[in-house]
Amino acid sequence: MSERFIAIVNPAAGGKRCGKLAPAALETLRKKGVEIEERITSAPGDATRIAQDSYQKGERNFIAVGGDGTSYEIVNGLFPPR
């Protein structure tokens, strides 16, 4: 049984290279049997909100598809600063 992952994709990362390269990379994972649901960001803070909302709905597996800012936002969504 495959675990499900939420892929939080920032298509603007890397000078918009992420938006061009992410679909093929995620498709490669899917072909290997990884279940992925994509969530696309469109503004700063989106990855944080997506991670928070998904976590509250019981999701526990995340893939950051973007740059270090995307990863940073996801971590802050899961472990908000106090």
C-alpha positions in Angstrom: 0.0 0.0 0.0 1.3 3.4 -1.0 1.4 6.4 1.3 -0.2 9.6 0.1 1.9 12.7 -0.2 0.9 16.4 -0.5 3.2 18.0 -3.0 3.2 21.8 -2.4 4.5 23.3 -5.6 5.8 26.8 -6.0 5.9 27.2 -9.8 7.7 30.6 -9.5 10.8 29.1 -7.7 14.1 29.0 -9.5 13.1 31.8 -11.9 10.0 29.8 -12.9 12.0 26.7 -13.7 10.2 24.8 -11.0 6.9 25.4 -12.8 8.4 23.8 -16.0 10.2 20.9 -14.3 7.9 19.9 -11.5 5.2 18.1 -13.6 7.7 15.6 -15.1 9.4 15.0 -11.7 6.0 14.4 -10.0 4.9 12.1 -12.8 8.1 10.0 -12.4 7.2 9.5 -8.7 3.6 8.6 -9.7 4.9 6.0 -12.1 6.9 4.5 -9.2 3.7 4.1 -7.3 3.8 7.2 -5.1 0.4 8.7 -4.5 0.7 12.5 -4.9 -1.9 15.3 -4.6 -0.5 18.5 -5.9 -1.3 21.9 -4.3 0.0 24.9 -6.2 1.1 28.1 -4.6 0.4 31.5 -6.1 1.5 34.0 -3.4 3.8 34.3 -0.4 2.4 32.4 2.6 0.4 30.0 0.5 2.7 27.0 1.3 2.3 27.8 5.0 -1.5 27.8 4.7 -1.6 24.7 2.6 0.6 22.8 5.1 -1.5 24.0 8.1 -4.8 23.1 6.4 -3.6 19.8 5.2 -2.2 18.9 8.6 -5.4 19.7 10.3 -7.2 17.4 7.9 -4.9 14.5 8.9 -2.2 14.7 6.2 1.3 13.9 7.4 3.4 13.4 4.3 4.6 16.5 2.5 6.9 17.1 -0.5 8.3 20.6 -1.0 8.6 21.3 -4.7 10.3 24.7 -5.0 13.2 26.4 -3.4 14.3 26.9 0.2 11.5 29.4 0.7 8.9 26.8 -0.1 10.4 24.4 2.4 10.7 27.1 5.0 7.0 28.0 4.6 6.0 24.3 4.9 8.0 23.9 8.1 6.4 27.0 9.5 3.0 25.7 8.6 3.7 22.5 10.5 5.6 24.0 13.4 4.4 27.6 13.7 6.7 30.0 15.6 5.5 30.7 19.1 
